[in-house]
Structure formats: C-alpha cells, structure tokens
Amino acid sequence: MKVNNNSKFVGTKIVSITKYLFHISNIFLIVFYLYPGSIFGCFIYKDCKIQPQLTNDFIVSSNHVYVFVIISLLGFIAYSKKSVFIRIITYLFFISIFLELLHSVIPERGFEIKDLAGNIVGVVISLIIFLIFKFRKKNE
C-alpha cells in the first residue's frame, strides 16, 4: 500500500485557496452591503430598489442566511487553527452585526431585525456544521 506524501501539501493548498476565497468574498460582501440599493436588482430587474429573493423568508431573511453560511464556512475552514479560530468567530459575528447596523444610515437601505437575525443564524449554522465535521474527523 502506497502512502501519499503529498497529502500535507494538498491540505495546505486547499487552505490557501480557501483563505483567498474568504477574503475576496468579504470584499464583495462589504461592497454589496454598503451599496445604496441592490446591485443584483440593478442587473436582474434593471431597478436598483428591488432585491432579488432566492427563497421566501421564514422568520429570518433567507438571503442573509445563505450569504453568511457560505462566508462563515470559508472562514472556519481557512482559519481552523486554534490560535485564530476564536478571532474568526468574533469577526464573523461582528461583521454580521456591524454591516446590518450600517443599513440604518445608508440611503435606500434600512436596518431590519430579520436581516440581522439571518446574518447571525448563518454564522451559527456554519459553526455547528464545521464543529460536527471537525468532531467526526477527530474521532476517526
């Protein structure tokens, strides 16, 4: 049986790509959040005041949950080492709250508690998924 000596290299390469994707997605998140209106609405509906909805909202904003699940998972995978893991959790909760609070001062935007809840729920769902996979991998 041949052991793959490149597995550590492949693992670090995946983490590097994930870090890159995490940082790029954060830039896009900030741009889309701070734009006065909807960039997607401008392209899809030719009306910057209309926000496309992927699925119907339940209690929280579904679009916000989806975005923060993806960004949070990228962050948790990229920064899974113990020394920075708490910082990335803190950052994700901070950015989810801070960006939504900024909507109260941006023209054509408004602070909504269901959007804030969607942001936080997205981070929490990602954290649970990440910890489950990490726990299962540890027990293999």
Buried (B, 14 or more C-beta within 10 A) or exposed (E): EEEEEEEEEEEEEEBEEBBEBBEEBBEEBBEEBEBEBBEBBBEEEEEBEBBEEEEEBEEBBBBBBBBBBBBBBBBBBBBBEEEEBEEBBEBBBEBBBEBBEBBEEBEEBEEBEBBBBBBBBBBBBBBEBBEEEBEEEEEE
